[in-house]
Amino acid sequence: MNLTNGPAGYAFKGDYPESYGNRVPELRRIVARQVSELNSIGSPRGAELLGILRGRRSGRRDLPQIEVRQRERGRESLVARGEIVMRSDSVEARALVDVMKSRGFDDVVERRGGLCRLRNGTALLPTVERAIEECSRKGTRGWTNYVATLAAVGKGIGGPEPIQHSEAYSAPSGEAGPRVAVIDTGIPMAQRGDGWLNGVPRNEGDIDQLDVLPAGPDGFLDFQAGHGTFVSGIVMRVAPGADVRVYKAADSDGFASDDMIADALLRAYEDGAQVINMSLGMRTTDDEPPPALAAAAQYITQDSGGAVVMVAAAGNFGDDAPCWPAALPGVEAVAGLKADLTPAQWSSHGDVQFSTVAEGIRSTFVTGLESPVFDREPEEFGNDSWALWSGTSFAAPQIAGAIVRICRETPGTTPRQAVALLASGGQPISGFGSAMQILEGVL
């Protein structure tokens, strides 16, 4: 294992070489475009994009309907329209659930951790707020159901860029090491011809359908289709042959509610995951943690005695406001760096533990055609495709993979010990934690 203390934190220096041939100038322009899109979040174009995404799910009872709420400071947060998360673990709380049913919140889903989700598809925000106030008056907590997008913002407007697989690395093999859970959009059912990710189990409820919005297949990849495949491929690149399990929390446009993520997190833990990656995030109106995620993360930390390592993308907001689950106690938040290992302006920062290169990362992708709605120059991805992408979504799984690699190459090392060892190999940068290169970007 070549875990070094280089001058700027080059973990495993030289172990993950990239080769782009004569495409480097072109790829630099592509990465610059992806970065400009990440920097433009909150612009009129970003608001237009969110409006399109909200419209695509309109009328779908199986999906959260998105409402925008103004935060106390900074950019807005997203909530699920007409939805409440509330306690359901006492007689008094169960009685209040029945009261809420009589108020029209009659679509009830029981969640792990003593919570339930109630939905009233016609309820406007004032109705939800009154219901939450009633919960408080009767001694039971209730919250709006916050909604996350992948890596807090998503993949930018232009999306990933097709790129050839590098000859410098082949289909993964090796000892598995600690089990890694990837909580994301899921993974396609089809196996790849190049062998990558074929060892990842496919479970019906965790499949990325790729093309189901706005109202069934339209011949184009949905906005966040393939995100889980890309993130899983990064883990496998860093720790070849890792025991990766994929859990679907987000739909193929990239939205996941607080309770859905928490449910996937607990499923992963129950299935024996020792390292859990979450390349997604949300902002809350008051900067308080979302209840279901907070409860799930606290339970895992306490029940495992801190042995299970949770890793999350810090977010693409470019500020230091909390982004959840990255900001939760016990979660390793990972920010983004440029390829030269300097901080990325678009990356969230502040109370983070790690940062890695997050611009121009290469990984596995899916088959399909991008939609011209989301990409001004849509690309087609063939079988066994690879892509180049940017965002903190793709920094976090590098840390997850590095933890696995350290554990299996240093017998007796636990994931928690591997976190400390990895941190010691980085270069401290204010607001960006222990900064290091694992995978290379495009220089």
C-alpha positions, -999 to +999 in steps of 0.1 A: +000+000+000+014+033-011-003+057+014+019+086+014+023+120+032+031+139+000+034+177+000-003+181-009-017+148+004-012+123-025-029+092-011-018+060-030+004+082-052+007+069-087-017+039-081-046+053-102-030+067-134-052+082-161-045+084-198-064+107-221-042+108-252-048+138-274-082+146-258-067+166-229-074+200-244-110+190-253-116+175-218-103+206-201-130+226-219-156+200-209-146+201-173-146+239-174-182+238-187-192+213-159-176+235-133-193+267-147-227+248-144-219+239-108-211+275-101-243+287-116-266+269-092-291+295-079-290+314-113-321+319-134-311+288-155-310+268-122-345+279-113-357+271-147-342+236-144-359+230-111-392+241-125-388+215-153-380+188-129-410+197-107-433+195-137-420+162-148-432+145-116-465+164-114-494+140-107-472+110-099-486+097-066-456+074-062-431+103-061-427+132-037-440+165-052-415+192-047-421+226-030-395+253-026-391+268+009-370+298+017-342+292+042-334+316+070-301+323+052-290+316+017-305+294-009-338+277-006-345+242+006-369+216-009-397+198+008-422+172-002-456+188-007-483+177+017-460+154+037-452+152+074-427+130+092-438+124+128-432+102+158-452+070+160-435+051+188-459+058+217-496+054+225-500+092+224-482+095+191-503+067+175-534+085+186-522+117+170-515+098+138-552+088+138-561+125+143-539+135+113-557+108+092-590+126+099-573+158+087-567+142+053-532+129+059-543+094+053-515+080+032-493+066+060-460+047+056-444+033+087-407+039+088-379+023+110-368+042+141-403+050+154-413+074+127-440+074+100-446+095+070-481+110+064-492+124+031-521+145+019-517+151-018-540+182-018-526+199+013-509+232+008-480+245+030-502+263+056-522+231+062-490+212+068-477+239+091-509+238+111-507+200+114-471+203+127-482+229+153-510+206+164-484+178+169-463+201+190-493+212+212-500+176+219-465+167+228-454+148+196-428+161+172-437+165+136-417+179+107-420+187+070-405+159+049-373+175+034-361+164+000-325+159-011-310+160-045-279+141-055-247+158-041-271+186-029-275+201-063-272+174-089-249+170-119-250+205-133-270+213-164-248+197-190-243+163-173-216+137-178-194+134-209-187+101-226-151+090-224-133+058-233-123+033-207-086+037-197-063+009-206-045+016-174-070-004-154-091-035-161-122-052-147-119-053-109-108-083-089-093-089-055-102-095-019-135-079-009-127-062+024-154-044+044-189-043+028-197-009+012-233+004+007-240+030-019-272+048-012-282+065-045-304+059-076-297+022-077-281+003-105-294-011-138-305-047-139-283-055-170-248-068-165-219-051-183-199-068-210-166-054-196-171-070-162-173-038-142-199-039-113-211-074-123-205-086-088-229-061-073-262-079-065-293-067-083-324-065-061-357-055-077-364-026-054-329-011-059-329-010-097-322+023-116-349+023-143-331+051-162-361+063-183-394+065-165-401+102-163-421+123-170-448+098-178-431+066-187-402+060-212-396+088-237-364+075-252-341+097-231-321+092-199-337+108-169-319+137-152-300+117-127-301+083-144-268+064-139-257+084-109-256+053-087-236+034-114-211+062-116-206+064-078-204+026-074-177+025-102-156+050-083-156+028-052-146-002-073-119+018-091-103+027-057-108-007-041-110-033-070-133-062-061-149-044-032-181-060-018-204-032-030-242-032-024-265-006-039-296+008-022-321+029-041-332+060-022-334+086-050-356+084-082-341+087-116-345+125-117-324+126-085-349+134-056-350+115-023-370+124+008-356+124+043-376+093+053-366+074+021-329+080+026-331+070+063-349+038+054-322+029+029-295+038+054-310+014+080-315-013+054-278-011+045-268-013+082-290-043+088-275-060+058-240-058+073-225-027+056-194-014+074-189+016+051-219+036+038-216+062+010-243+089+005-237+111-025-267+132-019-278+161+004-304+185+015-307+219+031-333+226+058-351+259+064-337+264+099-304+245+094-316+219+119-310+182+109-338+164+091-354+141+117-354+107+100-318+109+087-306+122+120-323+094+139-310+067+116-274+080+117-275+083+155-289+047+158-262+033+136-234+051+154-247+040+188-256+005+179-223-002+162-203+017+188-190+039+160-176+010+140-197+017+109-183+046+089-208+068+071-194+090+043-214+118+025-209+144-002-204+179+014-226+195-013-221+218-043-234+250-027-201+269-025-207+280+011-203+267+047-240+262+056-249+227+068-259+202+042-274+169+054-264+141+060-229+153+056-232+177+086-246+150+109-225+139+139-206+107+130-207+113+092-175+119+073-182+149+050-162+151+018-156+183-001-143+188-036-109+199-050-097+209-083-073+186-101-043+207-088-056+200-052-067+235-045-103+241-031-131+241-057-151+273-055-184+255-061-179+230-033-196+233+001-170+235+029-166+243+065-170+214+090-158+187+067-133+158+073-119+152+039-116+166+004-106+149-028-104+158-065-140+162-078-135+178-112-132+156-142-136+121-125-139+091-148-162+061-139-187+036-152-219+049-167-251+035-183-265+030-218-288+056-232-293+090-249-292+123-229-323+145-231-320+178-250-341+193-221-311+189-198-281+191-221-277+215-249-254+190-266-269+156-257-246+126-260-254+090-265-238+064-242-233+029-257-229-004-240-202-006-213-200+032-213-178+053-191-182+090-184-164+121-171-183+140-144-178+166-117-193+172-082-188+163-046-209+132-054-177+118-069-154+129-041-172+110-013-169+074-029-132+079-033-129+081+005-153+051+009-131+031-015-099+042+002-112+030+036-119-004+021-084-006+005-066+003+037-086-023+057-078-052+034-042-042+028-035-037+065-048-068+082-067-061+115-074-025+106-111-015+112-129+010+090-128+035+118-091+031+122-087+034+084-104+068+086-078+081+110-049+066+089-063+081+057-067+115+074-031+114+085-021+111+048-037+143+038-028+180+038-049+201+061-067+229+043-090+253+062-126+245+056-117+214+035-104+190+061-077+166+051-071+172+014-057+146-009-056+131-043-069+096-048-083+095-084-068+120-108-088+147-126-080+163-159-050+186-155 
